[in-house]
């Protein structure tokens, strides 16, 4: 499994354990370019999670998509091996918060 694949597996496990709904959009000619790896709903919050291998950053298209999600009131997380273990805590903390910032 690739480093990014391991991060995705951990994110799936965390979201499942939290009871969140999530989907992983498949990149195709019919979707939106730059859509994050996970689109989720947790306690009435819209979450977008982009997973990366350590040291990799989102592309310009991904950054643009994530900004549109933030502008619409969603929460955005960029997750890699260095911060995946903190994802549950960050989502829980953001649940009571009103801002739409990115956790990196």
C-alpha positions as CSV (number, residue, x, y, z in Angstrom):
1,X,0.0,0.0,0.0
2,X,1.3,3.5,-0.8
3,X,1.9,6.1,1.9
4,X,-1.2,8.0,0.8
5,X,-3.2,4.7,0.7
6,X,-2.2,4.1,4.4
7,X,-3.4,7.6,5.3
8,X,-6.7,7.0,3.4
9,X,-7.2,3.7,5.3
10,X,-6.7,5.5,8.7
11,X,-9.1,8.3,7.7
12,X,-11.8,5.7,6.7
13,X,-11.3,3.9,10.1
14,X,-11.6,7.2,12.0
15,X,-14.7,8.4,10.2
16,X,-16.4,5.0,10.5
17,X,-15.6,4.9,14.3
18,X,-17.0,8.4,14.7
19,X,-20.2,7.4,12.9
20,X,-19.7,9.9,10.1
21,X,-21.1,9.4,6.6
22,X,-18.4,9.7,4.0
23,X,-17.9,9.1,0.3
24,X,-14.8,9.0,-1.8
25,X,-15.6,10.6,-5.2
26,X,-14.0,8.8,-8.1
27,X,-12.0,11.1,-10.5
28,X,-13.6,11.0,-13.9
29,X,-14.6,13.2,-16.7
30,X,-18.0,13.8,-15.0
31,X,-16.8,15.1,-11.7
32,X,-15.3,18.4,-10.5
33,X,-11.5,18.6,-10.9
34,X,-9.7,19.1,-7.5
35,X,-12.5,17.5,-5.4
36,X,-11.0,16.3,-2.1
37,X,-10.5,12.6,-1.5
38,X,-13.3,12.4,1.2
39,X,-16.6,14.2,1.4
40,X,-18.2,13.6,4.7
41,X,-21.0,14.6,7.0
42,X,-20.6,14.5,10.8
43,X,-23.2,16.0,13.2
44,X,-24.6,18.3,10.5
45,X,-21.1,19.5,9.4
46,X,-19.9,19.2,5.9
47,X,-16.3,17.9,5.9
48,X,-13.8,17.7,3.0
49,X,-10.6,15.7,3.6
50,X,-7.7,15.7,1.2
51,X,-5.1,13.0,2.0
52,X,-1.4,13.3,1.0
53,X,1.8,11.4,1.4
54,X,4.1,13.1,3.8
55,X,5.6,16.3,2.3
56,X,3.1,16.6,-0.5
57,X,0.8,19.6,-0.8
58,X,-2.5,20.1,-2.5
59,X,-2.5,21.2,-6.2
60,X,-3.8,24.5,-7.3
61,X,-7.0,22.8,-8.4
62,X,-7.4,21.2,-5.0
63,X,-6.7,24.4,-3.2
64,X,-9.4,26.2,-5.3
65,X,-11.9,23.4,-4.6
66,X,-11.1,23.5,-0.9
67,X,-11.6,27.3,-0.9
68,X,-15.0,26.9,-2.5
69,X,-16.0,24.4,0.2
70,X,-14.8,26.8,3.0
71,X,-16.7,29.7,1.3
72,X,-19.8,27.6,1.4
73,X,-19.3,26.9,5.2
74,X,-17.7,23.5,5.0
75,X,-14.7,22.3,7.0
76,X,-11.5,21.4,5.2
77,X,-8.7,19.1,6.4
78,X,-5.4,18.3,4.7
79,X,-4.1,15.0,6.2
80,X,-0.9,13.1,5.9
81,X,1.1,10.7,8.1
82,X,2.1,13.5,10.5
83,X,-1.4,14.6,11.5
84,X,-3.8,11.7,10.7
85,X,-3.8,10.6,14.4
86,X,-5.2,14.1,15.3
87,X,-8.0,14.1,12.8
88,X,-10.7,12.8,15.2
89,X,-9.8,15.4,17.8
90,X,-9.8,18.2,15.3
91,X,-13.2,17.2,13.9
92,X,-14.6,17.0,17.4
93,X,-13.1,20.4,18.4
94,X,-14.4,22.0,15.2
95,X,-17.9,20.6,15.9
96,X,-18.5,23.3,18.5
97,X,-16.5,26.0,16.6
98,X,-18.1,28.4,14.1
99,X,-15.1,29.1,11.9
100,X,-14.3,27.4,8.6
101,X,-10.5,27.2,8.8
102,X,-8.2,24.5,7.4
103,X,-6.5,22.1,9.7
104,X,-3.0,21.2,8.4
